[in-house]
Amino acid sequence: MAEVLDADEVDNRVPEGWEREDDEIVRVYEFDDYLKGVSFAQSVGEVAEEEFHHPTITIRYEEVEVRLTSHEEGGITEKDIRLAGLFDDEF
Ligand SMILES: C[C@H](O)[C@H](O)[C@H]1CNC2=NC(N)=NC(=O)C2=N1
């Protein structure tokens, strides 16, 4: 079981573009076309399935919000930090 990181650890380690909100990390990715956002969400989902660690994905017009937390551990862990970077690689 991965350890839950404290707020300072998270703030120091989230990749650029991500922010901590309570016990989640979040990033809003912007697109100039709705369907590009949909396609990105699909890519995020595929990475999440490969890693078996799943974000909350919200698709809006020209933006996609991705939220990560480790439900079983009850907070933000290294798994969330690592996946944030993998999702950024899809952007
Ligand atoms: C049974 C449990 O849902 C699974 O082990 C996985 C699935 N995906 C998951 N995703 C996230 N974000 N947190 C989890 O704790 C988690 N657990």
The ligand as a MOL file (V3000), in Angstrom:
LIG
                    3D

  0  0  0     0  0            999 V3000
M  V30 BEGIN CTAB
M  V30 COUNTS 17 18 0 0 0
M  V30 BEGIN ATOM
M  V30 1 C -10.4400 -2.3760 -6.1150 0
M  V30 2 C -9.8820 -1.0020 -6.5010 0
M  V30 3 O -10.8830 -0.2300 -7.0320 0
M  V30 4 C -8.7520 -1.1940 -7.5300 0
M  V30 5 O -7.7330 -1.8720 -6.9050 0
M  V30 6 C -8.1370 0.1120 -8.0540 0
M  V30 7 C -8.8360 0.6060 -9.2790 0
M  V30 8 N -8.4020 1.9390 -9.6510 0
M  V30 9 C -8.0800 2.8360 -8.6900 0
M  V30 10 N -7.9050 4.1340 -8.9910 0
M  V30 11 C -7.6670 5.0600 -8.0550 0
M  V30 12 N -7.5210 6.3620 -8.3980 0
M  V30 13 N -7.5520 4.6960 -6.7710 0
M  V30 14 C -7.6830 3.4230 -6.3290 0
M  V30 15 O -7.5670 3.1390 -5.1350 0
M  V30 16 C -7.9370 2.4090 -7.3320 0
M  V30 17 N -8.0580 1.1040 -7.0180 0
M  V30 END ATOM
M  V30 BEGIN BOND
M  V30 1 1 1 2
M  V30 2 1 2 3
M  V30 3 1 2 4
M  V30 4 1 4 5
M  V30 5 1 4 6
M  V30 6 1 6 7
M  V30 7 1 6 17
M  V30 8 1 7 8
M  V30 9 1 8 9
M  V30 10 2 9 10
M  V30 11 1 9 16
M  V30 12 1 10 11
M  V30 13 1 11 12
M  V30 14 2 11 13
M  V30 15 1 13 14
M  V30 16 2 14 15
M  V30 17 1 14 16
M  V30 18 2 16 17
M  V30 END BOND
M  V30 END CTAB
M  END
